[in-house]
């Protein structure tokens, strides 16, 4: 059994591998936001768009989590988690169609909304212990999106 990387507010250890994967997922956010500012001028827009596309992928993943959790529930589940589960993907798709700076700001807001929804729903699924890490990941990802929007 691996040792925990972090503990939840209740003291329950989160799996080290999950925390490593979660925090490793910030590498593209940070690298692409930096590239949007520091890459040669001819490549900055491409880096900012890659940042937007990565954020859209992550937002879709965050919505899909709700589908997976709802599918584990009763045979006649409520539609709410399924409706919410597609919302981030749809907003992310629209963000990809917006002018680059606006799309990045939209993604930053969407990531914040995803966290707000998760803060309400995760405890109902017994996943409240994951919210500390989710907060850290969301703050860094959203700040990278905003930094990218200022560079675009």
mmCIF file of the C-alpha atoms, coordinates in Angstrom:
data_MODEL
# 
_entry.id   MODEL 
# 
loop_
_atom_site.group_PDB 
_atom_site.id 
_atom_site.type_symbol 
_atom_site.label_atom_id 
_atom_site.label_alt_id 
_atom_site.label_comp_id 
_atom_site.label_asym_id 
_atom_site.label_entity_id 
_atom_site.label_seq_id 
_atom_site.pdbx_PDB_ins_code 
_atom_site.Cartn_x 
_atom_site.Cartn_y 
_atom_site.Cartn_z 
_atom_site.occupancy 
_atom_site.B_iso_or_equiv 
_atom_site.pdbx_formal_charge 
_atom_site.auth_seq_id 
_atom_site.auth_comp_id 
_atom_site.auth_asym_id 
_atom_site.auth_atom_id 
_atom_site.pdbx_PDB_model_num 
ATOM 1   C CA . UNK A 1 1   ? 0.000   0.000  0.000   1.00 0.00 ? 1   UNK A CA 1 
ATOM 2   C CA . UNK A 1 2   ? 1.393   3.358  -1.005  1.00 0.00 ? 2   UNK A CA 1 
ATOM 3   C CA . UNK A 1 3   ? 1.632   6.181  1.440   1.00 0.00 ? 3   UNK A CA 1 
ATOM 4   C CA . UNK A 1 4   ? -0.577  9.207  0.933   1.00 0.00 ? 4   UNK A CA 1 
ATOM 5   C CA . UNK A 1 5   ? 0.748   12.364 -0.654  1.00 0.00 ? 5   UNK A CA 1 
ATOM 6   C CA . UNK A 1 6   ? -1.817  14.512 1.057   1.00 0.00 ? 6   UNK A CA 1 
ATOM 7   C CA . UNK A 1 7   ? -4.569  14.196 3.591   1.00 0.00 ? 7   UNK A CA 1 
ATOM 8   C CA . UNK A 1 8   ? -8.120  15.347 3.337   1.00 0.00 ? 8   UNK A CA 1 
ATOM 9   C CA . UNK A 1 9   ? -9.749  17.700 5.833   1.00 0.00 ? 9   UNK A CA 1 
ATOM 10  C CA . UNK A 1 10  ? -11.064 14.620 7.637   1.00 0.00 ? 10  UNK A CA 1 
ATOM 11  C CA . UNK A 1 11  ? -7.550  13.191 7.800   1.00 0.00 ? 11  UNK A CA 1 
ATOM 12  C CA . UNK A 1 12  ? -8.312  10.447 5.285   1.00 0.00 ? 12  UNK A CA 1 
ATOM 13  C CA . UNK A 1 13  ? -5.293  9.951  3.059   1.00 0.00 ? 13  UNK A CA 1 
ATOM 14  C CA . UNK A 1 14  ? -5.759  10.507 -0.653  1.00 0.00 ? 14  UNK A CA 1 
ATOM 15  C CA . UNK A 1 15  ? -3.978  7.959  -2.838  1.00 0.00 ? 15  UNK A CA 1 
ATOM 16  C CA . UNK A 1 16  ? -0.492  9.135  -3.733  1.00 0.00 ? 16  UNK A CA 1 
ATOM 17  C CA . UNK A 1 17  ? -0.876  8.060  -7.356  1.00 0.00 ? 17  UNK A CA 1 
ATOM 18  C CA . UNK A 1 18  ? -4.098  10.050 -7.760  1.00 0.00 ? 18  UNK A CA 1 
ATOM 19  C CA . UNK A 1 19  ? -2.529  13.180 -6.319  1.00 0.00 ? 19  UNK A CA 1 
ATOM 20  C CA . UNK A 1 20  ? 0.518   12.762 -8.560  1.00 0.00 ? 20  UNK A CA 1 
ATOM 21  C CA . UNK A 1 21  ? -1.658  12.385 -11.637 1.00 0.00 ? 21  UNK A CA 1 
ATOM 22  C CA . UNK A 1 22  ? -3.794  15.352 -10.649 1.00 0.00 ? 22  UNK A CA 1 
ATOM 23  C CA . UNK A 1 23  ? -0.878  17.673 -10.046 1.00 0.00 ? 23  UNK A CA 1 
ATOM 24  C CA . UNK A 1 24  ? 0.953   16.394 -13.140 1.00 0.00 ? 24  UNK A CA 1 
ATOM 25  C CA . UNK A 1 25  ? -2.113  17.480 -15.087 1.00 0.00 ? 25  UNK A CA 1 
ATOM 26  C CA . UNK A 1 26  ? -1.131  21.060 -14.244 1.00 0.00 ? 26  UNK A CA 1 
ATOM 27  C CA . UNK A 1 27  ? 2.086   20.807 -16.259 1.00 0.00 ? 27  UNK A CA 1 
ATOM 28  C CA . UNK A 1 28  ? 0.406   21.567 -19.616 1.00 0.00 ? 28  UNK A CA 1 
ATOM 29  C CA . UNK A 1 29  ? -1.515  24.479 -18.071 1.00 0.00 ? 29  UNK A CA 1 
ATOM 30  C CA . UNK A 1 30  ? 1.632   26.085 -16.683 1.00 0.00 ? 30  UNK A CA 1 
ATOM 31  C CA . UNK A 1 31  ? 3.834   25.303 -19.688 1.00 0.00 ? 31  UNK A CA 1 
ATOM 32  C CA . UNK A 1 32  ? 1.323   26.553 -22.242 1.00 0.00 ? 32  UNK A CA 1 
ATOM 33  C CA . UNK A 1 33  ? 0.506   29.712 -20.285 1.00 0.00 ? 33  UNK A CA 1 
ATOM 34  C CA . UNK A 1 34  ? 4.227   30.439 -20.080 1.00 0.00 ? 34  UNK A CA 1 
ATOM 35  C CA . UNK A 1 35  ? 4.636   29.712 -23.787 1.00 0.00 ? 35  UNK A CA 1 
ATOM 36  C CA . UNK A 1 36  ? 1.792   32.104 -24.608 1.00 0.00 ? 36  UNK A CA 1 
ATOM 37  C CA . UNK A 1 37  ? 3.984   34.831 -23.113 1.00 0.00 ? 37  UNK A CA 1 
ATOM 38  C CA . UNK A 1 38  ? 7.526   33.636 -23.777 1.00 0.00 ? 38  UNK A CA 1 
ATOM 39  C CA . UNK A 1 39  ? 7.502   31.719 -27.061 1.00 0.00 ? 39  UNK A CA 1 
ATOM 40  C CA . UNK A 1 40  ? 8.634   33.456 -30.226 1.00 0.00 ? 40  UNK A CA 1 
ATOM 41  C CA . UNK A 1 41  ? 5.893   35.852 -31.306 1.00 0.00 ? 41  UNK A CA 1 
ATOM 42  C CA . UNK A 1 42  ? 4.944   33.659 -34.271 1.00 0.00 ? 42  UNK A CA 1 
ATOM 43  C CA . UNK A 1 43  ? 4.046   30.789 -31.914 1.00 0.00 ? 43  UNK A CA 1 
ATOM 44  C CA . UNK A 1 44  ? 2.325   32.559 -29.022 1.00 0.00 ? 44  UNK A CA 1 
ATOM 45  C CA . UNK A 1 45  ? -1.198  32.339 -30.452 1.00 0.00 ? 45  UNK A CA 1 
ATOM 46  C CA . UNK A 1 46  ? -0.691  28.643 -31.126 1.00 0.00 ? 46  UNK A CA 1 
ATOM 47  C CA . UNK A 1 47  ? 0.411   28.111 -27.511 1.00 0.00 ? 47  UNK A CA 1 
ATOM 48  C CA . UNK A 1 48  ? -2.604  30.063 -26.239 1.00 0.00 ? 48  UNK A CA 1 
ATOM 49  C CA . UNK A 1 49  ? -4.943  27.998 -28.414 1.00 0.00 ? 49  UNK A CA 1 
ATOM 50  C CA . UNK A 1 50  ? -3.317  24.787 -27.174 1.00 0.00 ? 50  UNK A CA 1 
ATOM 51  C CA . UNK A 1 51  ? -3.936  26.040 -23.629 1.00 0.00 ? 51  UNK A CA 1 
ATOM 52  C CA . UNK A 1 52  ? -7.584  26.666 -24.468 1.00 0.00 ? 52  UNK A CA 1 
ATOM 53  C CA . UNK A 1 53  ? -7.932  23.226 -26.061 1.00 0.00 ? 53  UNK A CA 1 
ATOM 54  C CA . UNK A 1 54  ? -6.327  21.510 -23.057 1.00 0.00 ? 54  UNK A CA 1 
ATOM 55  C CA . UNK A 1 55  ? -8.657  23.399 -20.716 1.00 0.00 ? 55  UNK A CA 1 
ATOM 56  C CA . UNK A 1 56  ? -11.628 22.282 -22.825 1.00 0.00 ? 56  UNK A CA 1 
ATOM 57  C CA . UNK A 1 57  ? -10.458 18.689 -22.530 1.00 0.00 ? 57  UNK A CA 1 
ATOM 58  C CA . UNK A 1 58  ? -10.148 18.966 -18.754 1.00 0.00 ? 58  UNK A CA 1 
ATOM 59  C CA . UNK A 1 59  ? -13.566 20.629 -18.430 1.00 0.00 ? 59  UNK A CA 1 
ATOM 60  C CA . UNK A 1 60  ? -15.099 17.771 -20.419 1.00 0.00 ? 60  UNK A CA 1 
ATOM 61  C CA . UNK A 1 61  ? -13.389 15.311 -18.079 1.00 0.00 ? 61  UNK A CA 1 
ATOM 62  C CA . UNK A 1 62  ? -14.786 17.131 -15.039 1.00 0.00 ? 62  UNK A CA 1 
ATOM 63  C CA . UNK A 1 63  ? -18.301 16.847 -16.447 1.00 0.00 ? 63  UNK A CA 1 
ATOM 64  C CA . UNK A 1 64  ? -17.831 13.188 -17.307 1.00 0.00 ? 64  UNK A CA 1 
ATOM 65  C CA . UNK A 1 65  ? -17.012 12.422 -13.686 1.00 0.00 ? 65  UNK A CA 1 
ATOM 66  C CA . UNK A 1 66  ? -20.625 13.283 -12.852 1.00 0.00 ? 66  UNK A CA 1 
ATOM 67  C CA . UNK A 1 67  ? -21.913 10.831 -15.446 1.00 0.00 ? 67  UNK A CA 1 
ATOM 68  C CA . UNK A 1 68  ? -19.759 8.087  -13.969 1.00 0.00 ? 68  UNK A CA 1 
ATOM 69  C CA . UNK A 1 69  ? -20.898 8.830  -10.440 1.00 0.00 ? 69  UNK A CA 1 
ATOM 70  C CA . UNK A 1 70  ? -24.565 9.008  -11.436 1.00 0.00 ? 70  UNK A CA 1 
ATOM 71  C CA . UNK A 1 71  ? -24.316 5.734  -13.347 1.00 0.00 ? 71  UNK A CA 1 
ATOM 72  C CA . UNK A 1 72  ? -23.321 4.007  -10.107 1.00 0.00 ? 72  UNK A CA 1 
ATOM 73  C CA . UNK A 1 73  ? -26.571 5.136  -8.482  1.00 0.00 ? 73  UNK A CA 1 
ATOM 74  C CA . UNK A 1 74  ? -30.094 3.732  -8.571  1.00 0.00 ? 74  UNK A CA 1 
ATOM 75  C CA . UNK A 1 75  ? -31.541 2.146  -11.702 1.00 0.00 ? 75  UNK A CA 1 
ATOM 76  C CA . UNK A 1 76  ? -33.776 5.186  -12.224 1.00 0.00 ? 76  UNK A CA 1 
ATOM 77  C CA . UNK A 1 77  ? -31.313 8.023  -11.640 1.00 0.00 ? 77  UNK A CA 1 
ATOM 78  C CA . UNK A 1 78  ? -32.224 11.669 -11.537 1.00 0.00 ? 78  UNK A CA 1 
ATOM 79  C CA . UNK A 1 79  ? -31.355 13.617 -14.700 1.00 0.00 ? 79  UNK A CA 1 
ATOM 80  C CA . UNK A 1 80  ? -29.488 16.425 -12.886 1.00 0.00 ? 80  UNK A CA 1 
ATOM 81  C CA . UNK A 1 81  ? -26.013 14.850 -12.810 1.00 0.00 ? 81  UNK A CA 1 
ATOM 82  C CA . UNK A 1 82  ? -26.340 13.760 -16.433 1.00 0.00 ? 82  UNK A CA 1 
ATOM 83  C CA . UNK A 1 83  ? -27.461 17.213 -17.563 1.00 0.00 ? 83  UNK A CA 1 
ATOM 84  C CA . UNK A 1 84  ? -24.641 18.840 -15.627 1.00 0.00 ? 84  UNK A CA 1 
ATOM 85  C CA . UNK A 1 85  ? -22.223 16.251 -17.005 1.00 0.00 ? 85  UNK A CA 1 
ATOM 86  C CA . UNK A 1 86  ? -22.635 17.543 -20.571 1.00 0.00 ? 86  UNK A CA 1 
ATOM 87  C CA . UNK A 1 87  ? -22.687 21.227 -19.649 1.00 0.00 ? 87  UNK A CA 1 
ATOM 88  C CA . UNK A 1 88  ? -18.897 21.671 -19.322 1.00 0.00 ? 88  UNK A CA 1 
ATOM 89  C CA . UNK A 1 89  ? -18.315 19.997 -22.697 1.00 0.00 ? 89  UNK A CA 1 
ATOM 90  C CA . UNK A 1 90  ? -20.828 22.251 -24.415 1.00 0.00 ? 90  UNK A CA 1 
ATOM 91  C CA . UNK A 1 91  ? -19.460 25.435 -22.855 1.00 0.00 ? 91  UNK A CA 1 
ATOM 92  C CA . UNK A 1 92  ? -15.891 24.329 -23.649 1.00 0.00 ? 92  UNK A CA 1 
ATOM 93  C CA . UNK A 1 93  ? -16.882 23.754 -27.269 1.00 0.00 ? 93  UNK A CA 1 
ATOM 94  C CA . UNK A 1 94  ? -18.341 27.271 -27.463 1.00 0.00 ? 94  UNK A CA 1 
ATOM 95  C CA . UNK A 1 95  ? -15.163 28.642 -25.845 1.00 0.00 ? 95  UNK A CA 1 
ATOM 96  C CA . UNK A 1 96  ? -13.145 27.054 -28.648 1.00 0.00 ? 96  UNK A CA 1 
ATOM 97  C CA . UNK A 1 97  ? -15.230 29.009 -31.167 1.00 0.00 ? 97  UNK A CA 1 
ATOM 98  C CA . UNK A 1 98  ? -14.819 32.383 -29.448 1.00 0.00 ? 98  UNK A CA 1 
ATOM 99  C CA . UNK A 1 99  ? -11.968 34.798 -30.081 1.00 0.00 ? 99  UNK A CA 1 
ATOM 100 C CA . UNK A 1 100 ? -8.949  33.372 -28.277 1.00 0.00 ? 100 UNK A CA 1 
ATOM 101 C CA . UNK A 1 101 ? -8.797  35.787 -25.334 1.00 0.00 ? 101 UNK A CA 1 
ATOM 102 C CA . UNK A 1 102 ? -12.545 35.477 -24.692 1.00 0.00 ? 102 UNK A CA 1 
ATOM 103 C CA . UNK A 1 103 ? -12.362 31.692 -24.962 1.00 0.00 ? 103 UNK A CA 1 
ATOM 104 C CA . UNK A 1 104 ? -9.609  31.543 -22.350 1.00 0.00 ? 104 UNK A CA 1 
ATOM 105 C CA . UNK A 1 105 ? -11.566 33.743 -19.936 1.00 0.00 ? 105 UNK A CA 1 
ATOM 106 C CA . UNK A 1 106 ? -14.650 31.596 -20.540 1.00 0.00 ? 106 UNK A CA 1 
ATOM 107 C CA . UNK A 1 107 ? -12.629 28.487 -19.700 1.00 0.00 ? 107 UNK A CA 1 
ATOM 108 C CA . UNK A 1 108 ? -11.298 30.062 -16.506 1.00 0.00 ? 108 UNK A CA 1 
ATOM 109 C CA . UNK A 1 109 ? -14.861 30.824 -15.434 1.00 0.00 ? 109 UNK A CA 1 
ATOM 110 C CA . UNK A 1 110 ? -16.049 27.358 -16.438 1.00 0.00 ? 110 UNK A CA 1 
ATOM 111 C CA . UNK A 1 111 ? -13.348 25.691 -14.351 1.00 0.00 ? 111 UNK A CA 1 
ATOM 112 C CA . UNK A 1 112 ? -14.475 27.780 -11.378 1.00 0.00 ? 112 UNK A CA 1 
ATOM 113 C CA . UNK A 1 113 ? -18.110 26.806 -11.967 1.00 0.00 ? 113 UNK A CA 1 
ATOM 114 C CA . UNK A 1 114 ? -17.107 23.154 -12.169 1.00 0.00 ? 114 UNK A CA 1 
ATOM 115 C CA . UNK A 1 115 ? -15.420 23.468 -8.783  1.00 0.00 ? 115 UNK A CA 1 
ATOM 116 C CA . UNK A 1 116 ? -18.484 25.160 -7.291  1.00 0.00 ? 116 UNK A CA 1 
ATOM 117 C CA . UNK A 1 117 ? -20.723 22.351 -8.532  1.00 0.00 ? 117 UNK A CA 1 
ATOM 118 C CA . UNK A 1 118 ? -18.290 19.725 -7.264  1.00 0.00 ? 118 UNK A CA 1 
ATOM 119 C CA . UNK A 1 119 ? -18.159 21.377 -3.834  1.00 0.00 ? 119 UNK A CA 1 
ATOM 120 C CA . UNK A 1 120 ? -21.916 20.820 -3.619  1.00 0.00 ? 120 UNK A CA 1 
ATOM 121 C CA . UNK A 1 121 ? -22.098 17.370 -5.185  1.00 0.00 ? 121 UNK A CA 1 
ATOM 122 C CA . UNK A 1 122 ? -18.933 15.527 -4.135  1.00 0.00 ? 122 UNK A CA 1 
ATOM 123 C CA . UNK A 1 123 ? -19.941 15.260 -0.459  1.00 0.00 ? 123 UNK A CA 1 
ATOM 124 C CA . UNK A 1 124 ? -23.205 13.578 -1.513  1.00 0.00 ? 124 UNK A CA 1 
ATOM 125 C CA . UNK A 1 125 ? -21.123 10.918 -3.276  1.00 0.00 ? 125 UNK A CA 1 
ATOM 126 C CA . UNK A 1 126 ? -18.794 10.561 -0.292  1.00 0.00 ? 126 UNK A CA 1 
ATOM 127 C CA . UNK A 1 127 ? -15.996 12.353 -2.153  1.00 0.00 ? 127 UNK A CA 1 
ATOM 128 C CA . UNK A 1 128 ? -15.634 15.466 -0.045  1.00 0.00 ? 128 UNK A CA 1 
ATOM 129 C CA . UNK A 1 129 ? -12.083 14.470 0.822   1.00 0.00 ? 129 UNK A CA 1 
ATOM 130 C CA . UNK A 1 130 ? -11.018 15.217 -2.759  1.00 0.00 ? 130 UNK A CA 1 
ATOM 131 C CA . UNK A 1 131 ? -12.107 18.839 -2.666  1.00 0.00 ? 131 UNK A CA 1 
ATOM 132 C CA . UNK A 1 132 ? -8.876  20.200 -1.218  1.00 0.00 ? 132 UNK A CA 1 
ATOM 133 C CA . UNK A 1 133 ? -6.871  18.889 -4.132  1.00 0.00 ? 133 UNK A CA 1 
ATOM 134 C CA . UNK A 1 134 ? -9.613  19.975 -6.566  1.00 0.00 ? 134 UNK A CA 1 
ATOM 135 C CA . UNK A 1 135 ? -9.342  23.515 -5.198  1.00 0.00 ? 135 UNK A CA 1 
ATOM 136 C CA . UNK A 1 136 ? -5.568  23.604 -5.745  1.00 0.00 ? 136 UNK A CA 1 
ATOM 137 C CA . UNK A 1 137 ? -5.864  22.207 -9.266  1.00 0.00 ? 137 UNK A CA 1 
ATOM 138 C CA . UNK A 1 138 ? -8.658  24.594 -10.228 1.00 0.00 ? 138 UNK A CA 1 
ATOM 139 C CA . UNK A 1 139 ? -6.937  27.700 -8.904  1.00 0.00 ? 139 UNK A CA 1 
ATOM 140 C CA . UNK A 1 140 ? -3.744  26.995 -10.839 1.00 0.00 ? 140 UNK A CA 1 
ATOM 141 C CA . UNK A 1 141 ? -5.593  25.978 -14.019 1.00 0.00 ? 141 UNK A CA 1 
ATOM 142 C CA . UNK A 1 142 ? -7.880  29.028 -13.946 1.00 0.00 ? 142 UNK A CA 1 
ATOM 143 C CA . UNK A 1 143 ? -4.978  31.402 -13.278 1.00 0.00 ? 143 UNK A CA 1 
ATOM 144 C CA . UNK A 1 144 ? -3.116  29.885 -16.225 1.00 0.00 ? 144 UNK A CA 1 
ATOM 145 C CA . UNK A 1 145 ? -6.176  30.433 -18.422 1.00 0.00 ? 145 UNK A CA 1 
ATOM 146 C CA . UNK A 1 146 ? -6.362  34.061 -17.327 1.00 0.00 ? 146 UNK A CA 1 
ATOM 147 C CA . UNK A 1 147 ? -2.624  34.541 -17.890 1.00 0.00 ? 147 UNK A CA 1 
ATOM 148 C CA . UNK A 1 148 ? -3.032  33.063 -21.351 1.00 0.00 ? 148 UNK A CA 1 
ATOM 149 C CA . UNK A 1 149 ? -5.930  35.400 -22.085 1.00 0.00 ? 149 UNK A CA 1 
ATOM 150 C CA . UNK A 1 150 ? -3.778  38.401 -21.254 1.00 0.00 ? 150 UNK A CA 1 
ATOM 151 C CA . UNK A 1 151 ? -1.067  37.167 -23.608 1.00 0.00 ? 151 UNK A CA 1 
ATOM 152 C CA . UNK A 1 152 ? -3.460  36.401 -26.469 1.00 0.00 ? 152 UNK A CA 1 
# 
